[in-house]
Amino acid sequence: MEIPKFLLGDNTDHPDDIYIIHTEYPHFIINLLNDDIEWFDELRGDETEIAVEIARLIEESSEFYDREMERYVED
């Protein structure tokens, strides 16, 4: 099975929260309501490189969400 890089998630216990799940290294879930991030992998390496990578992944997460919402509205 091929798993997408990002998945959209929700939970009825937290009806206002929307989650983006990143399925590749570094694995994480970001809550779009408050931008909290839960990391499942330990981030190692140069702090500057890690910061740049995190910023890129957060941007990709946002772009994924925007694209999904555009597609949802189109349907």
C-alpha angles and dihedrals in degrees: 000000000000111000117205118242091241132031129190116227143178138178129210090220087065104032096174095051124094119192133202113201117204108207100190131069118322091039115206147148120224122198106217093200093069105002093244112159126204112199119205096186130057110248112226134177139046110358093221092052091046091051091051091048092049092050090050093049092048090051090049089049091053092047090049091052093047091049092049092050091049090052091047092053091047091056 
